[in-house]
């Protein structure tokens, strides 16, 4: 089952909920999960955040090397066939 189908099934299940208590529990769960995702970024050292931001900027500018290119360069550098 693909990701989009799984999300759709969750939405369908969510729409069947009639209990206010269950909705509140789900709200608390989602708030906690969202805040945990944000905490990861905030907990990273400033230098790591700057490196990630720089990498994203370079990627947007097309300054990237494909996985295949990296492997080819490594094989050539280290004489690996």
Secondary structure, DSSP 8 states (H G I E B T S, - for coil): --HHHHHHHHHHHHHT---HHHHHHHHHHHHHHHHHHHHHHHHS-HHHHHHHHHHHHHHHTT----HHHHHHHHHHHTT--
